[in-house]
């Protein structure tokens, strides 16, 4: 089982591709396509055509594109690196994700 447990608002580490080594926040996950939108990762340039009627200035804009989940790992603040996550069942039956290295829980505010 290699599927990373990546969800919206997670902090992730990019382990492959041109953004290798970057970290960012997950803005959206597309489980059907196995891709995620990560803040500042997978930037592609968009050329904007000037449109006077909409007061839009032309130019180049950078926008995130979805990157495959297989390139991402959860970022553990304790380990300060990308790590694998393990599922863990808590005493009250809820499942959480913990760092496979140091055991810190990734879920917050629940
Ligand atoms: Zn850790």
Boltz pocket constraint, residues with backbone or C-beta under 6 A from the ligand:
constraints:
  - pocket:
      binder: B
      contacts: [[A, 76], [A, 77], [A, 78], [A, 79], [A, 80], [A, 83], [A, 99], [A, 100], [A, 101], [A, 102], [A, 103], [A, 104]]
      max_distance: 6.0
